[in-house]
Amino acid sequence: YRSSNRSWKLLPNSHTELYGQCLQFYGQPPLENIALSEFETFAVERLKLLKTVENLGVSYVKLSEQYTKKLDQESKNLNFPYRSGPSEIEKRRKDHISHFILRLAYCQTEDLRRWFIQQEVDLFRYRFSYLSSKQKLEFLHKNNLQYDAISVEEKKALQDKLVNSSYAVSGITVEDQDFYKVPFQDALDLVRTRKVYLKAGYVYIPHQDIVTIILNDFRTRLSKALALTARSLPAVHSDERLQPLLNHLSHAYVGQDYSIQKNVGKISLEQIDSLSGKSFPLCMRQLHQALRENHHLRHGGRMQYGLFLKGIGLSLEQALQFWRSEFIRGKVDADKFDKAYAYSIRHMFGKEGKRTDYTPYSCMKVILSNPPSQGDHHGCPFRHSDPELLKQKLQFYKVSPSGISQILELVKGMHYQLACQKYFELTHNVSDITFSLNHPNQYFVESQKVLGGGKDIKREMDTPQRSQENSGRGSAAAREAAAAANASQHLAEMTEELDSFFQDA
């Protein structure tokens, strides 16, 4: 990348060759000049699309009729590709360029990379589902995924095993579709869920499931590409027109992060037991129960639960009192607690070490990072618990048998946040909730609203977020002052629109 006076320089290339296919791995950067205004518009609109992908992913089963219908409409509204056709070249160009712009904004931290990769993978899955069998094969060969379809003779010889081992495959469908012979390490998700036939280090994957392999490949390529992009950030940030926009984009993905609040101390220690049964998500409820029973939590549990409690309003003094009173009921005396554990609690609140004010974990971070091992109680119960243990836990918390069946079905399909959302509906006796659940602290706030006790808490939590956004706009405006007047005005308009979108989302 290099910058010019009013354009972001990307070198020329043939659109027809680059955008001839309706889907790509984004292996080649865009090679053309684009105006700064187009750069900004493309970035904001792709971020809106990815935010829609995230919200739909925790509100509907992915690729369900409602999911695809709503994503079709949003793609159409934002002028992104959503069906293949000759009129799609300009939309594919926009898709290509906007993807690389957001790489610049989302390569900066692990959390940003994780969020960006997940939404891009889900968007890719949705688009791949619309390809015909012929287009899928063309895509595989164009991207050097040379997985060989087994011969008719081999398919007949293995027919019984393929039918018994493969998901939603019958004797008739075996004859009508290709099966691909793939090294098992390239299909670990399918092996883990026992959806394919495994023999001599190879899995036999029906054509309908080859998307799993492609998604793993896409995820790996994108992860490596983001790491490389991060190395070039200093050069990008030297352009004072781009830095404010990229920073603003990277801060917009999470909405509220629950790290800075004015409601500190509004929750008393005496309320925690009651709140854990009424308004805590299952992940925090099980951590609270484990702490009360064992009078101890390992580091992963202390971080996950401690930051959640900080997010709902516990002050540093309250947190120290809470953890000390519980730990000294077990095998830790007060002196050992002060020496071994108090520092980490102060560190969590940004009072020690690098003075980092740690943010409560989002659902995505809980699900994807630091899986629990034997003796741990952190993580996501819907992702990390054995289904039978999860069933027993839900029975203990008096979830109805039909509700438990619905939750376990969602878990089986790996829709963990949707399972948590169903748990919210069942335990609060509501249906069709209007929000997309992506944060344990959001669960708490929404629960308090339903129960009638959260109006003050919600208002207090919203206030610092708006303050942060206003502060971000102010600092951005200061940096933009050195740029040309027109560029400054346009950037202000774009970031204001972005703020408005994510406050409404």
C-alpha positions as CSV (number, residue, x, y, z in Angstrom):
1,Y,0.0,0.0,0.0
2,R,1.1,3.6,-0.6
3,S,-0.8,6.8,-0.2
4,S,-1.2,9.6,-2.8
5,N,-2.8,13.0,-2.4
6,R,-6.5,12.1,-2.4
7,S,-6.4,8.4,-3.2
8,W,-5.2,5.2,-1.4
9,K,-2.8,3.7,-3.9
10,L,-3.3,0.1,-4.8
11,L,-1.6,-0.7,-8.5
12,P,-3.9,-1.5,-11.6
13,N,-5.3,-4.8,-12.6
14,S,-8.1,-6.4,-14.8
15,H,-11.4,-6.5,-12.9
16,T,-12.7,-9.2,-15.1
17,E,-9.9,-11.6,-14.3
18,L,-9.8,-10.7,-10.6
19,Y,-13.6,-10.8,-10.1
20,G,-14.6,-13.5,-12.5
21,Q,-15.5,-15.9,-9.7
22,C,-18.3,-15.1,-7.3
23,L,-16.2,-16.2,-4.3
24,Q,-12.6,-15.9,-3.3
25,F,-10.1,-16.5,-0.5
26,Y,-8.8,-12.9,-0.7
27,G,-5.3,-14.1,-1.5
28,Q,-4.4,-11.2,-3.8
29,P,-4.6,-7.6,-2.6
30,P,-6.7,-5.1,-4.7
31,L,-4.5,-3.4,-7.3
32,E,-6.0,-0.1,-8.2
33,N,-6.4,3.5,-7.1
34,I,-9.4,4.4,-5.0
35,A,-10.6,7.8,-3.6
36,L,-10.4,8.3,0.1
37,S,-14.1,8.8,0.2
38,E,-14.7,5.4,-1.4
39,F,-12.2,3.9,1.0
40,E,-14.2,5.2,4.0
41,T,-17.6,4.2,2.5
42,F,-16.5,0.6,1.7
43,A,-15.0,0.2,5.2
44,V,-18.1,1.4,7.1
45,E,-20.5,-0.6,5.0
46,R,-18.5,-3.9,5.3
47,L,-18.4,-3.4,9.0
48,K,-22.2,-3.0,9.0
49,L,-22.4,-6.3,7.1
50,L,-20.2,-8.1,9.5
51,K,-22.1,-6.8,12.4
52,T,-25.3,-8.1,10.9
53,V,-23.6,-11.5,10.3
54,E,-22.7,-11.6,14.1
55,N,-26.2,-10.6,15.2
56,L,-27.9,-13.1,13.0
57,G,-25.5,-15.8,14.1
58,V,-26.6,-15.5,17.7
59,S,-30.3,-15.0,16.9
60,Y,-30.9,-17.8,14.3
61,V,-29.4,-21.1,13.3
62,K,-26.8,-20.4,10.7
63,L,-28.0,-21.0,7.1
64,S,-31.6,-21.4,8.3
65,E,-34.3,-19.9,6.1
66,Q,-34.7,-16.8,8.3
67,Y,-30.9,-16.4,8.6
68,T,-30.3,-16.5,4.9
69,K,-33.3,-14.3,4.0
70,K,-32.2,-11.5,6.4
71,L,-28.6,-11.7,5.2
72,D,-29.7,-11.6,1.6
73,Q,-31.6,-8.4,2.3
74,E,-28.7,-6.8,4.2
75,S,-26.2,-7.7,1.4
76,K,-28.6,-6.2,-1.1
77,N,-29.2,-3.1,0.9
78,L,-25.4,-2.5,1.3
79,N,-24.7,-3.4,-2.3
80,F,-22.5,-6.5,-1.6
81,P,-22.7,-9.8,-3.6
82,Y,-25.4,-12.1,-2.5
83,R,-26.1,-14.1,-5.7
84,S,-23.9,-15.0,-8.6
85,G,-24.5,-13.2,-11.9
86,P,-22.8,-11.0,-14.6
87,S,-23.9,-7.8,-13.0
88,E,-22.0,-8.6,-9.8
89,I,-18.5,-7.3,-10.9
90,E,-18.8,-4.0,-9.1
91,K,-20.2,-5.6,-6.0
92,R,-17.3,-8.1,-6.0
93,R,-14.8,-5.3,-6.4
94,K,-16.4,-3.6,-3.3
95,D,-16.3,-6.8,-1.4
96,H,-12.6,-7.4,-2.2
97,I,-11.4,-3.9,-1.4
98,S,-13.5,-3.6,1.8
99,H,-12.2,-6.9,3.1
100,F,-8.6,-5.7,2.8
101,I,-9.4,-2.3,4.4
102,L,-10.9,-4.0,7.5
103,R,-7.8,-6.3,7.7
104,L,-5.9,-3.1,8.5
105,A,-8.3,-2.1,11.3
106,Y,-8.7,-5.6,12.7
107,C,-5.2,-7.0,12.8
108,Q,-4.1,-5.0,15.8
109,T,-5.0,-7.3,18.7
110,E,-5.9,-10.9,19.3
111,D,-9.5,-10.1,20.2
112,L,-10.0,-8.0,17.1
113,R,-8.5,-10.7,14.9
114,R,-10.6,-13.3,16.5
115,W,-13.8,-11.3,16.0
116,F,-13.0,-10.4,12.3
117,I,-12.0,-14.0,11.4
118,Q,-15.2,-15.4,12.9
119,Q,-17.5,-13.0,11.0
120,E,-15.6,-13.4,7.8
121,V,-15.8,-17.2,8.0
122,D,-19.6,-17.1,8.7
123,L,-20.0,-14.7,5.7
124,F,-18.0,-17.1,3.5
125,R,-20.1,-20.0,4.7
126,Y,-23.3,-18.2,3.7
127,R,-21.9,-17.3,0.3
128,F,-20.5,-20.8,-0.4
129,S,-23.9,-22.3,0.3
130,Y,-25.3,-20.6,-2.8
131,L,-22.8,-22.0,-5.2
132,S,-23.8,-24.8,-7.6
133,S,-21.9,-28.1,-7.5
134,K,-20.0,-27.1,-10.6
135,Q,-19.0,-23.7,-9.1
136,K,-17.8,-25.4,-5.9
137,L,-15.5,-27.7,-7.9
138,E,-14.2,-24.7,-9.9
139,F,-13.5,-22.9,-6.6
140,L,-11.6,-25.9,-5.2
141,H,-9.4,-26.3,-8.2
142,K,-8.7,-22.6,-8.6
143,N,-7.5,-22.4,-5.0
144,N,-5.3,-25.5,-5.2
145,L,-7.6,-27.6,-3.0
146,Q,-7.0,-30.7,-5.1
147,Y,-9.2,-33.1,-3.1
148,D,-9.9,-36.2,-5.3
149,A,-13.4,-37.6,-5.7
150,I,-13.3,-41.3,-5.2
151,S,-14.2,-43.6,-8.1
152,V,-17.6,-45.1,-8.7
153,E,-16.2,-48.6,-8.0
154,E,-14.7,-47.5,-4.6
155,K,-17.9,-45.7,-3.7
156,K,-19.9,-48.9,-4.4
157,A,-17.5,-50.9,-2.3
158,L,-17.8,-48.5,0.7
159,Q,-21.5,-47.7,0.2
160,D,-22.7,-49.3,3.5
161,K,-19.9,-47.7,5.5
162,L,-20.5,-44.3,3.9
163,V,-24.3,-44.5,4.6
164,N,-23.7,-45.5,8.3
165,S,-21.0,-43.0,8.9
166,S,-22.1,-39.9,7.1
167,Y,-24.7,-37.4,8.3
168,A,-27.9,-37.2,6.2
169,V,-26.7,-39.6,3.6
170,S,-28.7,-42.6,2.3
171,G,-28.1,-45.2,-0.3
172,I,-29.8,-43.1,-2.9
173,T,-27.8,-39.9,-2.1
174,V,-24.5,-41.9,-2.1
175,E,-25.1,-42.7,-5.7
176,D,-26.0,-39.1,-6.6
177,Q,-23.1,-37.2,-5.1
178,D,-19.3,-37.2,-5.0
179,F,-17.3,-38.2,-2.0
180,Y,-13.9,-36.7,-1.4
181,K,-10.9,-38.5,0.1
182,V,-9.2,-36.0,2.4
183,P,-6.4,-36.4,5.0
184,F,-8.2,-36.6,8.4
185,Q,-6.1,-33.7,9.9
186,D,-7.8,-31.4,7.4
187,A,-11.3,-32.4,8.7
188,L,-10.9,-32.5,12.4
189,D,-14.3,-30.8,13.0
190,L,-16.1,-33.6,11.0
191,V,-14.1,-36.3,12.8
192,R,-14.8,-34.8,16.2
193,T,-18.6,-34.8,15.5
194,R,-18.4,-38.3,13.9
195,K,-20.0,-37.2,10.7
196,V,-17.7,-38.9,8.2
197,Y,-16.2,-42.3,7.5
198,L,-12.6,-42.6,8.7
199,K,-10.2,-45.2,7.2
200,A,-6.4,-45.5,7.2
201,G,-5.8,-41.8,7.9
202,Y,-8.3,-40.5,5.4
203,V,-11.9,-39.3,5.7
204,Y,-14.5,-39.7,3.0
205,I,-16.5,-36.5,2.9
206,P,-19.8,-36.1,1.0
207,H,-19.9,-33.1,-1.4
208,Q,-22.4,-31.4,0.9
209,D,-19.9,-31.3,3.8
210,I,-16.8,-30.2,1.9
211,V,-17.5,-26.7,3.0
212,T,-16.1,-27.6,6.5
213,I,-12.7,-28.3,4.9
214,I,-12.8,-25.1,2.9
215,L,-13.8,-23.0,5.9
216,N,-10.8,-24.4,7.9
217,D,-8.5,-23.5,5.1
218,F,-10.0,-20.0,4.8
219,R,-9.6,-19.5,8.6
220,T,-6.0,-20.6,8.5
221,R,-5.1,-18.4,5.5
222,L,-6.9,-15.3,7.0
223,S,-5.2,-15.8,10.4
224,K,-1.8,-15.9,8.8
225,A,-2.6,-12.9,6.6
226,L,-3.7,-10.8,9.6
227,A,-0.4,-11.5,11.3
228,L,1.5,-10.3,8.3
229,T,-0.8,-7.2,8.0
230,A,0.0,-6.3,11.6
231,R,3.7,-5.9,10.7
232,S,2.9,-3.2,8.1
233,L,0.7,-1.1,10.5
234,P,3.4,1.5,11.3
235,A,3.5,2.5,7.7
236,V,-0.3,2.7,7.5
237,H,-0.6,4.7,10.7
238,S,1.8,7.3,9.4
239,D,-1.0,8.5,7.1
240,E,-2.9,10.9,9.3
241,R,-6.1,10.7,7.2
242,L,-6.4,6.9,7.7
243,Q,-5.4,6.4,11.3
244,P,-8.5,8.0,12.9
245,L,-10.8,6.0,10.7
246,L,-9.0,2.6,11.2
247,N,-8.9,3.2,15.0
248,H,-12.6,4.1,15.0
249,L,-13.5,1.0,13.0
250,S,-11.6,-1.3,15.3
251,H,-13.4,0.1,18.4
252,A,-16.8,-0.3,16.9
253,Y,-17.1,-4.1,16.7
254,V,-17.9,-4.9,20.3
255,G,-20.4,-2.2,21.2
256,Q,-20.2,-1.8,25.0
257,D,-17.2,-3.4,26.6
258,Y,-18.4,-3.0,30.3
259,S,-14.9,-2.0,31.5
260,I,-15.6,1.6,32.6
261,Q,-18.7,2.3,34.6
262,K,-20.2,4.8,37.0
263,N,-22.4,2.2,38.8
264,V,-19.4,1.0,40.9
265,G,-20.6,-0.1,44.4
266,K,-24.3,-0.1,43.5
267,I,-24.4,-3.9,43.9
268,S,-23.7,-5.1,47.5
269,L,-21.9,-8.3,48.4
270,E,-25.1,-9.6,50.0
271,Q,-27.0,-9.4,46.7
272,I,-24.6,-11.7,44.8
273,D,-26.1,-15.0,45.9
274,S,-29.6,-13.9,44.9
275,L,-28.4,-12.3,41.6
276,S,-26.5,-15.4,40.6
277,G,-29.7,-17.5,40.6
278,K,-31.8,-14.8,38.8
279,S,-29.6,-12.8,36.4
280,F,-26.2,-14.6,35.9
281,P,-25.6,-16.5,32.7
282,L,-25.0,-20.2,33.1
283,C,-21.2,-19.7,32.8
284,M,-21.1,-17.3,35.7
285,R,-23.7,-19.2,37.7
286,Q,-21.6,-22.3,37.7
287,L,-18.5,-20.3,38.6
288,H,-20.3,-18.8,41.6
289,Q,-21.6,-22.2,42.7
290,A,-18.1,-23.7,42.4
291,L,-16.6,-20.9,44.4
292,R,-19.2,-21.2,47.2
293,E,-18.8,-25.0,47.3
294,N,-15.0,-25.3,47.1
295,H,-14.0,-21.8,48.5
296,H,-11.5,-21.6,45.7
297,L,-11.2,-21.1,41.9
298,R,-8.2,-21.6,39.7
299,H,-6.8,-18.7,37.7
300,G,-9.0,-19.1,34.6
301,G,-12.1,-19.1,36.8
302,R,-10.9,-16.1,38.9
303,M,-10.3,-14.0,35.8
304,Q,-13.5,-14.9,34.0
305,Y,-15.7,-14.5,37.1
306,G,-13.8,-11.6,38.7
307,L,-14.0,-9.5,35.5
308,F,-17.7,-10.3,35.2
309,L,-18.3,-9.1,38.8
310,K,-16.3,-6.0,38.1
311,G,-18.5,-5.4,35.1
312,I,-21.7,-5.6,37.0
313,G,-20.5,-3.0,39.5
314,L,-18.2,-4.5,42.2
315,S,-15.6,-2.0,43.3
316,L,-12.0,-3.0,44.0
317,E,-12.6,-2.9,47.7
318,Q,-15.7,-5.0,47.4
319,A,-13.9,-7.5,45.2
320,L,-11.0,-7.9,47.7
321,Q,-13.5,-8.5,50.5
322,F,-15.6,-10.9,48.4
323,W,-12.6,-13.1,47.3
324,R,-10.9,-12.9,50.7
325,S,-14.0,-13.9,52.7
326,E,-14.6,-16.9,50.4
327,F,-11.0,-18.1,50.2
328,I,-10.3,-18.0,53.9
329,R,-13.3,-20.4,54.4
330,G,-11.2,-23.0,52.6
331,K,-7.5,-23.8,52.8
332,V,-6.2,-20.3,52.4
333,D,-5.6,-18.1,55.5
334,A,-5.8,-14.3,55.4
335,D,-2.1,-13.8,55.2
336,K,-1.6,-16.2,52.3
337,F,-4.5,-14.6,50.5
338,D,-2.9,-11.1,50.8
339,K,0.4,-12.5,49.5
340,A,-0.8,-14.8,46.8
341,Y,-4.1,-13.6,45.5
342,A,-4.7,-9.9,46.4
343,Y,-2.2,-8.7,43.8
344,S,-3.9,-10.4,40.9
345,I,-7.3,-8.8,41.9
346,R,-5.7,-5.3,42.1
347,H,-4.0,-6.1,38.7
348,M,-7.4,-7.0,37.3
349,F,-8.6,-3.5,38.2
350,G,-5.6,-1.8,36.6
351,K,-3.9,-0.9,39.9
352,E,-0.8,-3.1,39.5
353,G,1.7,-4.0,36.8
354,K,1.1,-2.2,33.5
355,R,-2.0,-0.6,35.0
356,T,-4.2,-2.2,32.3
357,D,-7.9,-1.8,33.1
358,Y,-9.0,-5.3,32.0
359,T,-12.3,-5.8,30.2
360,P,-14.9,-8.5,31.1
361,Y,-14.8,-11.4,28.7
362,S,-17.2,-11.5,25.8
363,C,-19.0,-14.8,24.8
364,M,-16.6,-15.2,21.9
365,K,-13.5,-15.0,24.1
366,V,-15.1,-17.4,26.7
367,I,-16.0,-19.9,23.9
368,L,-12.8,-19.8,21.9
369,S,-9.9,-19.2,24.3
370,N,-8.4,-21.1,27.3
371,P,-10.6,-24.2,27.3
372,P,-11.1,-25.6,30.9
373,S,-9.2,-28.7,32.0
374,Q,-9.8,-31.2,34.8
375,G,-10.7,-29.2,38.0
376,D,-11.5,-26.0,36.2
377,H,-14.9,-24.4,36.2
378,H,-14.5,-21.6,33.7
379,G,-15.4,-21.6,30.0
380,C,-18.8,-21.9,28.4
381,P,-21.0,-24.7,29.7
382,F,-22.7,-25.0,26.3
383,R,-19.3,-25.4,24.6
384,H,-17.2,-27.2,27.1
385,S,-19.5,-29.4,29.2
386,D,-20.3,-33.0,28.4
387,P,-23.9,-33.1,27.1
388,E,-25.0,-35.4,29.9
389,L,-23.5,-33.2,32.6
390,L,-25.0,-30.1,31.0
391,K,-28.4,-31.9,31.0
392,Q,-28.0,-32.7,34.7
393,K,-27.1,-29.1,35.4
394,L,-30.1,-27.7,33.6
395,Q,-32.4,-30.1,35.5
396,F,-30.9,-29.0,38.8
397,Y,-31.7,-25.4,37.8
398,K,-35.3,-26.5,37.1
399,V,-35.3,-26.0,33.3
400,S,-38.2,-27.8,31.7
401,P,-37.6,-31.2,29.9
402,S,-38.7,-29.7,26.6
403,G,-36.5,-26.7,27.2
404,I,-33.5,-28.9,27.9
405,S,-34.2,-30.8,24.7
406,Q,-34.2,-27.5,22.7
407,I,-30.9,-26.4,24.3
408,L,-29.2,-29.7,23.8
409,E,-30.3,-29.7,20.1
410,L,-28.7,-26.3,19.7
411,V,-25.5,-27.4,21.4
412,K,-25.4,-30.5,19.1
413,G,-25.4,-28.1,16.2
414,M,-22.6,-26.1,17.8
415,H,-24.9,-23.0,18.2
416,Y,-23.6,-22.2,21.7
417,Q,-24.7,-18.5,22.0
418,L,-28.1,-19.5,20.6
419,A,-28.3,-22.1,23.4
420,C,-27.5,-19.5,26.0
421,Q,-30.1,-17.2,24.5
422,K,-32.7,-20.1,24.8
423,Y,-31.6,-20.6,28.4
424,F,-32.3,-16.9,29.0
425,E,-35.8,-17.2,27.4
426,L,-36.6,-20.3,29.5
427,T,-35.4,-19.0,32.8
428,H,-37.0,-15.6,32.3
429,N,-40.3,-16.9,30.8
430,V,-40.0,-14.7,27.7
431,S,-40.0,-15.6,24.0
432,D,-38.4,-14.1,21.0
433,I,-36.0,-11.7,22.8
434,T,-35.1,-8.7,20.7
435,F,-31.4,-8.6,21.4
436,S,-28.5,-10.8,20.1
437,L,-26.6,-12.2,23.1
438,N,-22.8,-11.8,22.8
439,H,-21.6,-10.9,26.3
440,P,-22.2,-12.3,29.8
441,N,-22.5,-8.8,31.2
442,Q,-25.1,-8.0,28.5
443,Y,-27.0,-11.1,29.8
444,F,-27.0,-9.6,33.3
445,V,-28.2,-6.2,32.1
446,E,-31.0,-7.6,30.0
447,S,-32.0,-9.9,32.8
448,Q,-32.3,-7.0,35.2
449,K,-34.4,-5.1,32.7
450,V,-36.8,-8.1,32.4
451,L,-37.0,-8.5,36.1
452,G,-37.6,-4.8,36.6
453,G,-34.4,-4.1,38.6
454,G,-32.1,-2.9,35.9
455,K,-33.2,0.5,34.7
456,D,-30.7,2.4,36.9
457,I,-27.9,-0.1,36.1
458,K,-28.5,0.1,32.4
459,R,-28.6,3.9,32.4
460,E,-25.4,4.1,34.3
461,M,-23.7,1.5,32.1
462,D,-24.7,3.4,28.9
463,T,-23.4,6.7,30.1
464,P,-19.7,5.9,30.1
465,Q,-19.9,4.3,26.7
466,R,-21.3,7.5,25.2
467,S,-18.6,9.4,27.0
468,Q,-15.9,7.1,25.5
469,E,-17.3,7.6,22.0
470,N,-17.5,11.3,22.4
471,S,-14.0,11.4,23.7
472,G,-12.9,9.2,20.7
473,R,-14.5,11.6,18.3
474,G,-12.8,14.5,19.9
475,S,-9.4,13.0,19.8
476,A,-9.9,11.9,16.2
477,A,-10.9,15.4,15.2
478,A,-7.8,16.8,16.8
479,R,-5.6,14.5,14.7
480,E,-7.6,15.2,11.5
481,A,-7.0,18.9,11.9
482,A,-3.7,18.5,10.2
483,A,-5.2,17.0,7.1
484,A,-6.9,18.7,4.3
485,A,-10.2,20.4,5.2
486,N,-12.4,18.3,2.9
487,A,-10.9,15.0,4.1
488,S,-11.5,16.0,7.7
489,Q,-15.1,16.9,7.1
490,H,-15.8,13.7,5.2
491,L,-14.1,11.6,7.9
492,A,-16.1,13.3,10.6
493,E,-19.3,12.5,8.8
494,M,-18.4,8.8,8.3
495,T,-17.4,8.2,11.9
496,E,-20.5,10.0,13.1
497,E,-22.6,7.6,11.0
498,L,-20.7,4.7,12.3
499,D,-21.3,5.7,15.9
500,S,-25.0,6.1,15.2
501,F,-25.2,2.7,13.6
502,F,-23.6,0.9,16.5
503,Q,-25.5,2.7,19.2
504,D,-28.7,1.6,17.4
505,A,-27.5,-2.0,16.8
